[in-house]
Amino acid sequence: MNNTPQPHDSNDRLSREIHRVLRAQPDRAAPDSLEARVFAGIERRAALPWWRQSFARWPIAARAAFMIVSAALAAVMIVTFARVLNIVPAQIESRTGALVSDYREIITGYCARYLAGIPSHVFAIAAAVIGVCYAALFGLGAAAYRYFWKPGARHSEPVSHT
């Protein structure tokens, strides 16, 4: 049997020794000013009206209404763009009594035929334009935040630039 110490044995011992020494250190107490600031922040957040709190803290009815309105707006946008771009086939508009599966087959078949006719570089250009628009929106949001809100302020109060 080979009794020569392996390199990983010394690393394990060193790791255990460091762990033991660090565990023996006393806990550091937070400064009193930090505790006061944390409790003030908690109280300030709790005092906010429900619509200024996170979505998870909204009342159930308000969350449900928001989801319904969002879904309805998305559906209206999809239908509007489909009609404006004239990509709704006459089969869909004329077959109002068809089953959902019939609609699904018609829509997927039409979309497959429609998308197959679009050159691939158009998708790349569209992705690039969407990316640039997203970056511009992010940049404008950051600039507006820096302009309208005090940097490093303790409270979220708008700055009046008059």
Disulfide bonds with the S-S distance in Angstrom:
none
